[in-house]
Amino acid sequence: MIDRSSDDGATMPRFEGIRALFINATLKRSPEPSHTDGLIRISSQIMRDHGAEVEVVRAIDRDIATGVWPDMTEHGWDVDEWPELSRKVLASDILVLAGPIWLGDNSSVMKRVIERLYGGSAQLNDAGQYAYYGRVAGCLITGNEDGVKHCAMNVLYSLQHLGYTIPPQADAGWIGEAGPGPGYLDPGSGGPENDFTNRNTTFMTYNLLHLAAMLKGAGGVPAYGNRRSEWAAGCSPHQLNPEYR
């Protein structure tokens, strides 16, 4: 990370070398407009403006099989595009899962993405830790009914359980009136102008960038005491049995 000065004299961080992946869990196939895409654009543009490399994927456009194995073609499915998407996940320092609220909960597509992430979580990195260690994650939620915090809790708990590091203020969302009403990008919704949403989205984005740069600069999460490979080999730190020391 290289610091440069902005026009007002403040320090403006740069994040060249940081890669971010946004997965949109909308139920709408491209090119149908997605309200969630509107919120993704705010966060992703901030990242690009600071030199990060960003890719946005709409999961429903991919033929992702249902299941919890890394490649479901080995478990009865004819086609599974998740292995290709998984490689993008593992090549990214930042993962942002974004999606709509349906019936007060995350979309079925969001749940499928999390299940497939879970399917790869037992893989190990070069340090013998779980594969997602050393990466950061956040989430964006849109909808016109209550449920932003409930959805965010589910997503962020799942991601940290799989090994991602979650920074402060790692979620943001927009919600309209309860019941049928305009979505985030609909004219007159007030979504794109909402100060609370814009503030939280901005804070989340910078916190993701800062923490990703810190972890990358430090070589990831220190490996002492959390290596799956050592635990399986019987080298368990801080155990009473001297054979484990």
C-alpha positions, 0 to 999 in steps of 0.5 A: 500500500502506497500513500499519496496526498489528496487535493485537500492535503489528506493522506489518500491510501493506494491499494495496488495489488489488492484484488476484490471479488463481489458475488451478487446473489440476486435472483435476476439473470443478466441483463435484467437490472439488479438493485443489489448491483447499484450498491455494489457499484458504490463499493467497487468504484471506491476500490477501483479509485484507490487502485484495487483490482475488482471483479463482479460476478452474478452467481445466477448467471453461472451453472452452479450445482447444489452441494457441499463438495468442491466439484459436484460433477464428481457427485452426480452433477453433469455441469458445475461452474463453481470450481472456476468461480472458486479459483477466483475466490482464492485469488482474491484478497477481499470477498464481498457477498451481496444480495437481496432479502426475500421473506426476511432472509437471504436469497436461495442463491446466497445460500447456495454460494455459502454452501459451495464456499463451505465445500472448499473450506477444508482445503489448506493454504501453504502454511497448513491453515484453512484455505480462506485464512488471510483474506477479508470479507464483508456483505451488502444487502438490499430489500424493501422489507426488514431483515438487513441485519439478520441477513448480514449476521448469517453471511458474516458468521458463515464467512468467519467460520470458514476462515475469513477475517471480518473487519469492523463495520463489515456490512451495509444495506438499504431497505425501503418501506415494509411491503411492496414498494420501490427497490433501491434503484427505482426512481424516487426510492431515495436509496442512492441518496440515503446518507446512512447507507452511503456512509456504511457502504463507504466505511465497509469498503475502506475497512475491507481495503485497510485490513486486506492490505494489513494481512497481505503485508503481514503474510496472512494470519500468523500460523502458530496454533491454527495449523490443521496440518499440524493438529492432524499430525498430533502436534497440538500446541498447549496440550498437557500431554508432553508428546504433543509439545 
